[in-house]
Amino acid sequence: MRTSDYDYSLPEELIAQQPLAARDSCRLLSLNISDSTFEHLIFSDIKKLLRKGDRLVFNNTRVIPARLYGTKENGVPIEFLFTEKIDQYSWKVIAKPAKRLKEGGLVNINNYSDGKLRIVNVLDDGSRIARLETDDGSVELETVLEQCGHFPLPPYIAREDTAEDRENYQTVFAKCKGAIAAPTAGLHFTTQLIDDLKTAGVDISFVTLHVGIGTFRPVKTDDPREHPIHEEYFELTGETAQRIMNTRENGGRVIAVGTTVVRVLEHCATVDNRVLKGRSGVTRMMILPPYQFKIVDGLITNFHLPKSTLLMLVCAFAGREFTLNAYDEAIKMRYRFFSYGDAMAIM
């Protein structure tokens, strides 16, 4: 197995820079695993692919405005990406440029005059621990992020975030704060579409996985099995786990909306082997071929970056050759790629 086996060539103009006006109006490439065929649809046609008794499982994480801009005491601009909460006042951050941002250094926060960030620790991986310092210590760092932070659009979206991104780069069912990237497969669902699916007898469940910095990190090792996976917090309640098991026992299909949901469900099934139980904690699970899926019967997902762990997961589910053929088809038909792009449904 080599990372280069999961590469493909993508014209830059196919990388979506803006979302469509209507979430469910994007294109949908339907993949039928049983006969290796494709069908070109609109996302709202997902209703045709699902049947009564199926269960859609969504990730209800909520993206926080995790990018913050400031200046060092000498006036040098600094950009922070807040990746992990340590306590009310301290977060783990990635700084850019970081080379001369040393322990003890102070950073002024743009558009915020009531406090500063102090670098209290420089970690072995190059990240920092930043702590908010204010006169009375009454303000939490998360409050400052909500007030002054920017939405952490992925680096392949070559523009600054806008006020509209605070809504567009968030699912309509986002609830639990903590992600620094959206579970993008869920972006295509509207409240009306979910209600229509419920009316048609499709069941709905939610899990939580706070998408972390690992989403942005490419696989740099020749063998993907040697790629270090960043841990991400997840939660699957016992009630949700039982409902998913009931769906399977009643002959329905469990359809994961996004690779993050796949990782939660398969992580929670690994110990008991096809028996799903509620759990919470962190996962570093990386799914590669020839992984045998225990819970997930179908997958709705976006198109992923070349040589990424997410593309490898999709290849494990649908088969590498079939998946890469589908990507070739999508490129030929001028689909839009990545976070604000079009979608795939694999059944």
C-alpha positions as CSV (number, residue, x, y, z in Angstrom):
1,M,0.0,0.0,0.0
2,R,1.4,3.4,-1.0
3,T,0.1,6.9,-0.6
4,S,0.7,7.5,-4.3
5,D,-2.0,4.9,-5.1
6,Y,-4.6,7.5,-3.9
7,D,-3.5,10.4,-6.1
8,Y,-5.4,12.0,-8.9
9,S,-5.1,15.2,-11.0
10,L,-7.6,17.9,-10.4
11,P,-8.0,21.1,-12.4
12,E,-7.7,24.0,-10.0
13,E,-10.9,25.7,-11.4
14,L,-13.0,22.7,-10.1
15,I,-12.2,23.6,-6.5
16,A,-15.3,25.3,-5.2
17,Q,-14.6,28.7,-3.7
18,Q,-18.2,29.6,-2.8
19,P,-21.3,27.6,-1.8
20,L,-24.4,27.4,-4.0
21,A,-27.3,29.6,-3.1
22,A,-29.5,26.5,-2.2
23,R,-27.7,23.9,-0.1
24,D,-29.5,20.9,-1.7
25,S,-29.1,22.1,-5.3
26,C,-25.6,20.8,-5.8
27,R,-24.9,17.8,-8.0
28,L,-24.9,14.3,-6.6
29,L,-22.9,11.5,-8.1
30,S,-24.6,8.2,-7.1
31,L,-22.4,5.1,-6.9
32,N,-23.9,1.7,-6.9
33,I,-21.3,-0.7,-5.5
34,S,-23.2,-3.9,-6.5
35,D,-22.9,-3.2,-10.3
36,S,-20.2,-0.5,-10.3
37,T,-22.4,2.0,-12.0
38,F,-22.8,5.8,-11.7
39,E,-25.9,8.1,-11.9
40,H,-25.8,11.8,-12.1
41,L,-28.4,13.5,-9.8
42,I,-29.2,16.7,-7.9
43,F,-28.6,16.4,-4.1
44,S,-32.4,16.8,-3.4
45,D,-32.8,13.5,-5.3
46,I,-31.2,11.8,-2.3
47,K,-34.8,10.9,-1.5
48,K,-34.8,8.5,-4.4
49,L,-31.8,6.6,-3.0
50,L,-33.2,6.1,0.5
51,R,-36.1,3.9,1.6
52,K,-38.4,3.6,4.5
53,G,-36.6,2.0,7.5
54,D,-33.2,3.4,6.6
55,R,-31.4,5.6,9.1
56,L,-29.3,8.6,8.3
57,V,-26.6,9.4,10.9
58,F,-25.4,13.0,11.0
59,N,-22.5,14.7,12.9
60,N,-24.0,17.6,14.9
61,T,-20.7,19.3,15.8
62,R,-20.6,23.1,15.5
63,V,-17.7,25.0,13.9
64,I,-16.2,27.7,16.1
65,P,-14.6,30.9,14.7
66,A,-11.2,29.4,15.4
67,R,-8.9,31.7,13.4
68,L,-7.7,34.8,15.1
69,Y,-5.4,37.6,13.9
70,G,-3.1,39.8,16.0
71,T,0.3,41.5,16.2
72,K,3.4,40.9,18.3
73,E,4.6,43.7,20.5
74,N,7.0,44.7,17.7
75,G,4.2,45.0,15.2
76,V,4.7,41.8,13.3
77,P,1.3,40.3,12.3
78,I,0.4,36.8,13.6
79,E,-2.3,34.4,12.6
80,F,-3.6,31.8,15.1
81,L,-5.6,28.7,14.5
82,F,-7.1,27.5,17.8
83,T,-7.2,23.7,17.7
84,E,-7.9,22.4,21.2
85,K,-9.3,23.9,24.4
86,I,-7.2,23.4,27.5
87,D,-9.3,25.4,30.0
88,Q,-11.4,28.6,30.1
89,Y,-8.4,30.8,29.3
90,S,-5.9,28.6,27.4
91,W,-6.0,26.8,24.1
92,K,-3.6,24.9,22.0
93,V,-2.8,26.9,18.8
94,I,-1.0,26.8,15.6
95,A,0.7,30.1,14.9
96,K,1.9,31.6,11.6
97,P,4.6,32.7,11.4
98,A,5.7,30.8,14.5
99,K,9.5,30.8,14.3
100,R,10.1,33.7,16.6
101,L,7.0,33.4,18.7
102,K,8.7,32.2,21.9
103,E,7.5,31.2,25.3
104,G,6.4,34.3,27.3
105,G,5.7,36.4,24.2
106,L,2.7,38.6,24.1
107,V,0.4,39.1,21.2
108,N,-2.2,41.9,20.7
109,I,-5.6,40.7,19.4
110,N,-7.0,42.6,16.5
111,N,-10.2,44.4,17.3
112,Y,-9.9,43.5,21.0
113,S,-8.4,46.0,23.5
114,D,-9.3,44.4,26.8
115,G,-6.7,41.6,26.8
116,K,-3.7,40.0,25.2
117,L,-2.5,36.4,24.4
118,R,0.6,35.1,26.2
119,I,2.5,32.1,24.8
120,V,2.9,30.0,27.9
121,N,4.4,26.9,26.2
122,V,6.0,25.8,23.0
123,L,5.3,22.1,22.3
124,D,7.4,19.5,20.5
125,D,5.1,19.5,17.5
126,G,5.6,23.2,16.9
127,S,2.2,24.2,18.2
128,R,1.8,26.6,21.2
129,I,-0.3,27.0,24.3
130,A,-1.8,30.5,24.3
131,R,-3.4,32.0,27.4
132,L,-5.8,35.0,27.5
133,E,-4.7,37.7,29.9
134,T,-7.1,40.4,30.9
135,D,-7.2,42.9,33.8
136,D,-9.8,41.1,35.9
137,G,-9.6,37.6,34.4
138,S,-13.4,37.4,33.9
139,V,-13.4,36.9,30.1
140,E,-13.1,33.4,28.7
141,L,-11.0,32.9,25.5
142,E,-14.0,31.3,23.7
143,T,-15.9,34.6,24.2
144,V,-13.1,36.4,22.5
145,L,-13.1,34.0,19.6
146,E,-16.9,34.4,19.1
147,Q,-16.4,38.2,19.1
148,C,-13.2,38.6,17.1
149,G,-12.5,35.2,15.5
150,H,-12.8,34.3,11.8
151,F,-14.3,31.1,10.4
152,P,-11.5,28.6,9.6
153,L,-12.0,28.0,5.9
154,P,-9.8,25.3,4.5
155,P,-6.5,26.5,2.8
156,Y,-7.8,25.5,-0.7
157,I,-10.5,28.2,-0.5
158,A,-8.4,31.1,-1.7
159,R,-10.2,34.0,0.0
160,E,-10.9,35.5,3.4
161,D,-13.9,34.3,5.2
162,T,-17.1,36.5,5.1
163,A,-20.0,37.0,7.4
164,E,-22.0,34.7,5.1
165,D,-19.6,31.8,5.8
166,R,-20.7,31.8,9.5
167,E,-24.0,30.4,8.2
168,N,-22.9,28.6,5.0
169,Y,-19.9,26.7,6.6
170,Q,-22.2,25.3,9.3
171,T,-24.8,22.6,9.0
172,V,-28.4,23.5,9.7
173,F,-28.4,21.0,12.6
174,A,-25.0,22.1,14.2
175,K,-25.3,22.0,17.9
176,C,-22.2,21.0,19.9
177,K,-19.4,23.6,19.7
178,G,-15.9,22.3,19.1
179,A,-15.0,21.8,15.5
180,I,-12.5,23.7,13.5
181,A,-13.8,22.4,10.2
182,A,-17.3,21.6,9.0
183,P,-18.5,18.0,8.5
184,T,-19.1,19.0,4.9
185,A,-21.3,16.2,3.7
186,G,-24.0,17.6,6.1
187,L,-23.8,21.0,4.5
188,H,-26.1,19.9,1.6
189,F,-29.1,19.1,3.9
190,T,-31.8,21.7,4.5
191,T,-34.3,21.6,7.3
192,Q,-37.0,20.9,4.7
193,L,-35.1,18.1,3.1
194,I,-34.6,16.4,6.4
195,D,-38.4,16.8,7.2
196,D,-39.3,15.3,3.8
197,L,-37.0,12.3,4.6
198,K,-38.6,11.8,8.0
199,T,-42.1,11.9,6.4
200,A,-40.9,9.2,3.9
201,G,-40.0,7.0,6.8
202,V,-36.3,7.6,7.0
203,D,-35.0,7.7,10.6
204,I,-32.5,10.4,11.7
205,S,-29.8,10.1,14.4
206,F,-26.9,12.3,15.5
207,V,-23.4,11.7,16.8
208,T,-20.7,14.2,17.6
209,L,-17.2,14.3,16.4
210,H,-15.3,17.6,16.7
211,V,-13.3,17.8,13.5
212,G,-9.7,18.8,14.3
213,I,-6.4,19.8,12.7
214,G,-6.0,16.3,11.2
215,T,-8.5,17.3,8.5
216,F,-5.9,19.8,7.1
217,R,-2.8,17.6,7.4
218,P,-1.8,15.8,4.2
219,V,-0.3,12.3,4.3
220,K,3.4,12.8,3.8
221,T,4.6,9.2,4.4
222,D,5.1,6.8,1.5
223,D,3.1,4.2,3.4
224,P,-0.2,5.7,4.7
225,R,-0.2,3.2,7.6
226,E,2.7,5.2,9.0
227,H,0.8,8.5,8.9
228,P,0.1,9.9,12.4
229,I,-3.5,10.6,13.0
230,H,-4.5,13.5,15.3
231,E,-7.0,12.5,18.0
232,E,-10.6,14.0,17.8
233,Y,-13.2,14.0,20.5
234,F,-16.4,12.1,19.8
235,E,-19.7,11.1,21.5
236,L,-22.2,8.4,20.7
237,T,-25.0,8.1,23.3
238,G,-26.3,4.7,24.3
239,E,-29.8,5.6,23.1
240,T,-28.5,6.5,19.6
241,A,-26.4,3.3,19.5
242,Q,-29.5,1.2,20.3
243,R,-31.6,2.9,17.7
244,I,-28.9,2.2,15.1
245,M,-28.7,-1.4,16.1
246,N,-32.6,-1.6,15.9
247,T,-32.4,-0.3,12.3
248,R,-30.0,-3.1,11.3
249,E,-32.0,-5.8,13.1
250,N,-35.2,-4.6,11.2
251,G,-33.5,-4.8,7.8
252,G,-32.8,-1.1,7.4
253,R,-29.6,0.4,6.2
254,V,-27.3,2.7,8.3
255,I,-26.2,5.6,6.1
256,A,-23.4,7.7,7.4
257,V,-23.5,11.4,6.4
258,G,-19.8,12.1,6.2
259,T,-16.5,10.3,6.9
260,T,-16.6,11.7,10.5
261,V,-19.7,9.7,11.2
262,V,-18.1,6.6,9.7
263,R,-15.2,6.9,12.1
264,V,-17.4,7.3,15.1
265,L,-19.6,4.3,14.3
266,E,-16.8,2.0,13.3
267,H,-14.6,3.1,16.2
268,C,-17.5,2.2,18.6
269,A,-18.0,-1.1,17.0
270,T,-14.4,-2.3,17.0
271,V,-14.4,-3.8,20.5
272,D,-17.8,-5.6,20.3
273,N,-17.6,-6.5,16.5
274,R,-20.9,-5.5,14.9
275,V,-22.5,-4.6,18.2
276,L,-22.7,-0.9,18.7
277,K,-22.6,0.6,22.2
278,G,-22.6,4.2,23.4
279,R,-19.1,5.6,24.0
280,S,-17.3,8.9,24.3
281,G,-13.7,9.9,24.3
282,V,-11.1,10.4,21.5
283,T,-10.4,8.5,18.4
284,R,-7.3,8.2,16.1
285,M,-9.0,5.7,13.9
286,M,-7.8,5.7,10.3
287,I,-9.7,3.5,7.9
288,L,-7.7,2.1,5.0
289,P,-8.4,-0.8,2.5
290,P,-9.0,-3.6,3.1
291,Y,-11.0,-2.6,6.2
292,Q,-14.2,-4.6,6.8
293,F,-17.0,-2.3,7.8
294,K,-19.1,-3.5,10.7
295,I,-21.9,-0.9,11.0
296,V,-22.1,1.4,8.0
297,D,-24.1,0.3,4.9
298,G,-24.0,3.5,2.9
299,L,-22.1,6.8,2.7
300,I,-22.9,10.3,1.7
301,T,-19.7,12.3,1.3
302,N,-18.0,15.2,-0.6
303,F,-15.1,14.8,-2.9
304,H,-11.8,14.7,-1.0
305,L,-8.2,15.9,-1.6
306,P,-5.7,13.6,-3.4
307,K,-3.7,11.3,-1.1
308,S,-5.9,12.2,1.9
309,T,-7.0,9.9,4.6
310,L,-10.6,10.8,3.8
311,L,-10.2,9.6,0.2
312,M,-8.6,6.4,1.5
313,L,-11.6,5.8,3.7
314,V,-13.9,6.1,0.8
315,C,-11.8,3.7,-1.2
316,A,-12.0,1.2,1.6
317,F,-15.8,1.5,1.5
318,A,-16.4,1.5,-2.3
319,G,-13.2,-0.1,-3.6
320,R,-10.1,1.9,-4.8
321,E,-10.6,1.3,-8.5
322,F,-14.3,2.1,-8.5
323,T,-13.8,5.2,-6.3
324,L,-11.0,6.6,-8.5
325,N,-13.1,5.9,-11.6
326,A,-15.9,7.9,-10.0
327,Y,-13.5,10.8,-9.4
328,D,-12.4,10.6,-13.1
329,E,-16.1,10.8,-14.1
330,A,-16.7,13.7,-11.8
331,I,-13.8,15.6,-13.2
332,K,-14.9,14.8,-16.8
333,M,-18.4,16.1,-16.0
334,R,-17.0,19.2,-14.3
335,Y,-18.3,18.6,-10.7
336,R,-17.2,21.0,-8.0
337,F,-14.8,19.6,-5.5
338,F,-14.1,19.8,-1.7
339,S,-15.9,21.6,1.1
340,Y,-18.2,23.9,-0.8
341,G,-18.5,21.5,-3.7
342,D,-20.7,18.6,-4.9
343,A,-21.4,15.3,-3.3
344,M,-21.3,11.5,-3.7
345,A,-23.8,8.9,-2.4
346,I,-22.4,5.4,-2.2
347,M,-24.8,2.5,-1.6
